[in-house]
Amino acid sequence: RLLLALGAAPGLMLMLAEARRPSSQEQQGPAPTAPAAGASSTTDGLRRALASRDNWEKLIGCAGGWFLFDITFYGNTIFQPTVLHIIFKSGSGQGPVVDGGSLATNLCWQMVILALIGLPGYYVAIYFMERMGRKKIQIQGFVVMAVLYAVLAVALEGLEGFPVMLLIVYGLTYFFSNFGPNSTTFILPSETFPPEVRSTLNGVCAATGKVGATLGSALFKPLISAAGTAAAF
């Protein structure tokens, strides 16, 4: 709750500053009345954007990548406490890496360790963004994430005896998520589409990503219950 409150503070400060600032109309005087746009202008713009074959190819690449990434990212993030319980045997007194007195204490330190593994991925992505290009960073991120998830799916039971190694492999999924599609899915749509349809198709890509986030959040728990942890990976 404290973190949510702190996150709301910048927005509240901007609202107060904006409320006290004179409007542009008050500063410049009345503006000439522009002709009202037709009610169907937004729909017509979307239709024109989707009428081009070139736009469809770009849309499938950008929206499809955002959709697939959000399935794994949001599902993996919500699923994180369960994975950490498996790694550390939290609450059973067998946590060999982070020795906390309770599940809550263990979980906090474990998530700190994962954050320390994953966070540098953003800075590595920034460093290589112009050298490698957005597309290559996104592709290599997806490929490495697929390999890491495959390792977890195939060797999860064997790695449970090596919790440090399991933590590193699991943490690297976050590293290459950040040094990969988590840094590029937002950039590619804004640079890929032509200016006249960029905002519209960028919104379509973002909405498609949210559909993936919903699926990832909703399906992981039922999948774990039905088929086990390895199947979720």
C-alpha positions as CSV (number, residue, x, y, z in Angstrom):
1,R,0.0,0.0,0.0
2,L,2.9,2.4,0.8
3,L,4.5,1.7,-2.6
4,L,1.1,2.3,-4.4
5,A,0.7,5.6,-2.5
6,L,4.2,6.7,-3.5
7,G,3.5,5.9,-7.1
8,A,0.4,8.1,-7.0
9,A,2.3,11.1,-5.6
10,P,3.9,12.3,-8.9
11,G,0.6,12.2,-10.7
12,L,-1.1,14.1,-7.9
13,M,1.6,16.8,-7.9
14,L,1.2,17.2,-11.7
15,M,-2.6,17.5,-11.3
16,L,-2.2,20.3,-8.7
17,A,0.4,22.1,-10.9
18,E,-1.8,21.8,-14.0
19,A,-4.9,23.0,-12.0
20,R,-3.0,26.2,-11.0
21,R,-1.6,27.0,-14.4
22,P,-3.6,29.3,-16.7
23,S,-5.0,27.6,-19.7
24,S,-3.5,28.3,-23.1
25,Q,-6.9,29.8,-24.2
26,E,-6.7,32.3,-21.3
27,Q,-3.1,33.2,-22.3
28,Q,-3.7,33.5,-26.0
29,G,-7.3,34.6,-26.2
30,P,-10.2,32.8,-27.9
31,A,-9.1,30.4,-30.7
32,P,-10.9,30.2,-34.0
33,T,-13.5,27.5,-34.1
34,A,-12.4,24.4,-36.0
35,P,-14.8,22.3,-37.9
36,A,-16.1,19.4,-35.9
37,A,-14.7,16.0,-36.8
38,G,-17.1,13.3,-38.0
39,A,-18.2,10.7,-35.5
40,S,-16.7,8.0,-37.6
41,S,-13.3,9.6,-38.1
42,T,-11.5,7.3,-35.6
43,T,-13.1,4.2,-37.2
44,D,-12.3,5.4,-40.7
45,G,-8.7,6.0,-39.6
46,L,-8.4,2.5,-38.3
47,R,-9.9,1.1,-41.5
48,R,-7.4,2.9,-43.6
49,A,-4.5,1.8,-41.4
50,L,-5.6,-1.8,-41.7
51,A,-6.2,-1.6,-45.5
52,S,-2.5,-1.7,-46.3
53,R,-0.8,-5.1,-46.6
54,D,2.5,-3.5,-45.4
55,N,0.8,-2.4,-42.2
56,W,-0.6,-5.8,-41.5
57,E,2.8,-7.4,-41.7
58,K,4.3,-4.9,-39.3
59,L,1.2,-5.2,-37.1
60,I,1.5,-8.9,-36.8
61,G,5.2,-8.6,-35.8
62,C,4.8,-5.8,-33.3
63,A,1.4,-6.8,-31.8
64,G,2.2,-10.6,-31.9
65,G,5.5,-10.1,-30.1
66,W,3.9,-7.9,-27.5
67,F,1.1,-10.4,-27.0
68,L,3.4,-13.4,-26.6
69,F,5.8,-11.5,-24.3
70,D,3.0,-10.3,-21.9
71,I,1.7,-13.9,-21.6
72,T,5.1,-15.0,-20.2
73,F,6.0,-11.8,-18.4
74,Y,2.8,-11.4,-16.4
75,G,2.3,-15.1,-15.8
76,N,5.9,-15.4,-14.7
77,T,5.7,-12.5,-12.4
78,I,2.5,-13.6,-10.7
79,F,3.8,-17.2,-10.5
80,Q,7.0,-16.0,-8.9
81,P,6.1,-16.7,-5.2
82,T,5.3,-20.3,-6.1
83,V,8.6,-20.8,-7.9
84,L,10.5,-19.3,-5.0
85,H,8.7,-21.6,-2.6
86,I,10.0,-24.5,-4.6
87,I,13.5,-23.2,-4.8
88,F,13.9,-22.3,-1.2
89,K,11.4,-24.6,0.5
90,S,10.2,-21.4,2.2
91,G,8.8,-21.9,5.6
92,S,10.2,-25.4,6.1
93,G,13.6,-24.4,7.4
94,Q,15.4,-25.6,4.3
95,G,16.1,-22.3,2.6
96,P,19.8,-22.6,1.8
97,V,20.3,-19.3,0.1
98,V,18.1,-16.9,2.1
99,D,17.6,-17.9,5.6
100,G,14.5,-16.1,6.8
101,G,12.3,-16.8,9.8
102,S,9.1,-17.1,7.9
103,L,7.7,-17.4,4.3
104,A,7.2,-13.6,4.2
105,T,10.7,-12.8,5.2
106,N,12.2,-15.4,2.9
107,L,10.0,-14.2,0.0
108,C,11.1,-10.6,0.3
109,W,14.8,-11.4,0.2
110,Q,14.3,-13.9,-2.6
111,M,12.5,-11.3,-4.7
112,V,15.3,-8.8,-4.0
113,I,17.8,-11.3,-5.4
114,L,15.7,-11.9,-8.5
115,A,15.5,-8.1,-8.9
116,L,19.2,-7.7,-8.6
117,I,19.6,-10.4,-11.4
118,G,16.9,-8.9,-13.6
119,L,17.4,-5.2,-13.2
120,P,20.8,-4.9,-15.0
121,G,19.1,-6.3,-18.1
122,Y,17.5,-2.8,-18.7
123,Y,20.8,-1.1,-18.6
124,V,22.4,-3.7,-20.9
125,A,19.5,-3.2,-23.3
126,I,20.0,0.6,-23.2
127,Y,23.8,0.2,-23.9
128,F,23.2,-2.1,-26.9
129,M,20.1,-0.5,-28.2
130,E,21.8,1.4,-31.0
131,R,24.6,-1.1,-31.5
132,M,22.4,-4.2,-32.0
133,G,19.1,-2.6,-32.9
134,R,15.7,-3.1,-31.5
135,K,14.8,-6.1,-33.6
136,K,17.9,-8.1,-32.8
137,I,17.5,-7.4,-29.1
138,Q,13.9,-8.5,-29.1
139,I,14.7,-11.7,-31.1
140,Q,17.7,-12.7,-28.9
141,G,15.6,-12.0,-25.8
142,F,12.8,-14.4,-27.0
143,V,15.3,-17.1,-28.0
144,V,17.3,-17.1,-24.7
145,M,14.0,-16.9,-22.7
146,A,12.7,-19.9,-24.6
147,V,15.9,-21.9,-23.9
148,L,15.8,-21.0,-20.1
149,Y,12.1,-21.9,-19.8
150,A,12.9,-25.2,-21.7
151,V,15.6,-26.0,-19.1
152,L,13.3,-25.2,-16.3
153,A,10.5,-27.4,-17.8
154,V,12.8,-30.4,-18.5
155,A,15.2,-30.2,-15.5
156,L,13.1,-28.6,-12.8
157,E,13.0,-31.7,-10.5
158,G,16.8,-32.3,-10.9
159,L,17.6,-28.6,-10.2
160,E,15.5,-28.6,-7.0
161,G,18.6,-30.2,-5.3
162,F,20.7,-27.2,-6.5
163,P,18.7,-24.2,-5.3
164,V,21.4,-21.7,-6.2
165,M,21.6,-22.9,-9.8
166,L,17.8,-22.9,-10.0
167,L,17.6,-19.4,-8.7
168,I,20.2,-18.2,-11.2
169,V,18.4,-19.9,-14.2
170,Y,15.1,-18.5,-13.0
171,G,16.6,-15.0,-12.5
172,L,18.1,-15.1,-16.0
173,T,14.6,-15.3,-17.4
174,Y,14.0,-11.8,-16.0
175,F,17.4,-10.6,-17.1
176,F,16.8,-11.6,-20.8
177,S,13.2,-10.4,-20.5
178,N,14.6,-6.9,-19.7
179,F,17.5,-7.3,-22.1
180,G,15.0,-8.2,-24.7
181,P,11.2,-7.7,-25.4
182,N,10.5,-5.9,-22.1
183,S,12.7,-3.0,-23.5
184,T,11.7,-3.2,-27.2
185,T,8.0,-4.1,-27.4
186,F,7.2,-0.5,-26.5
187,I,9.7,1.0,-28.9
188,L,9.2,-1.0,-32.1
189,P,5.6,0.1,-32.8
190,S,6.5,3.8,-32.4
191,E,9.3,3.4,-35.0
192,T,7.8,0.8,-37.3
193,F,4.5,2.3,-38.6
194,P,4.3,5.3,-40.9
195,P,3.4,8.6,-39.2
196,E,-0.1,8.9,-40.4
197,V,-1.2,5.6,-38.7
198,R,1.5,5.3,-36.0
199,S,-0.7,6.3,-33.0
200,T,-3.6,4.1,-34.1
201,L,-1.6,1.0,-34.7
202,N,0.6,1.6,-31.7
203,G,-2.7,1.5,-29.6
204,V,-3.7,-1.7,-31.3
205,C,-0.4,-3.3,-30.4
206,A,-0.7,-2.1,-26.8
207,A,-4.2,-3.5,-26.5
208,T,-3.1,-6.8,-28.0
209,G,-0.4,-7.0,-25.3
210,K,-2.9,-6.5,-22.6
211,V,-4.9,-9.4,-23.9
212,G,-1.7,-11.5,-23.6
213,A,-1.3,-10.2,-20.0
214,T,-4.8,-11.2,-19.1
215,L,-4.3,-14.7,-20.5
216,G,-1.0,-15.1,-18.8
217,S,-2.4,-14.0,-15.5
218,A,-5.5,-16.1,-15.7
219,L,-4.1,-19.4,-17.1
220,F,-1.0,-20.0,-15.1
221,K,-2.6,-21.1,-11.8
222,P,-5.1,-23.5,-13.5
223,L,-2.2,-24.9,-15.6
224,I,-0.1,-25.5,-12.5
225,S,-3.0,-27.2,-10.7
226,A,-3.8,-29.4,-13.6
227,A,-0.3,-30.3,-15.0
228,G,2.3,-29.2,-12.5
229,T,5.1,-26.6,-12.3
230,A,7.2,-28.0,-15.1
231,A,4.3,-27.8,-17.5
232,A,3.8,-24.1,-16.7
233,F,7.3,-23.4,-17.8
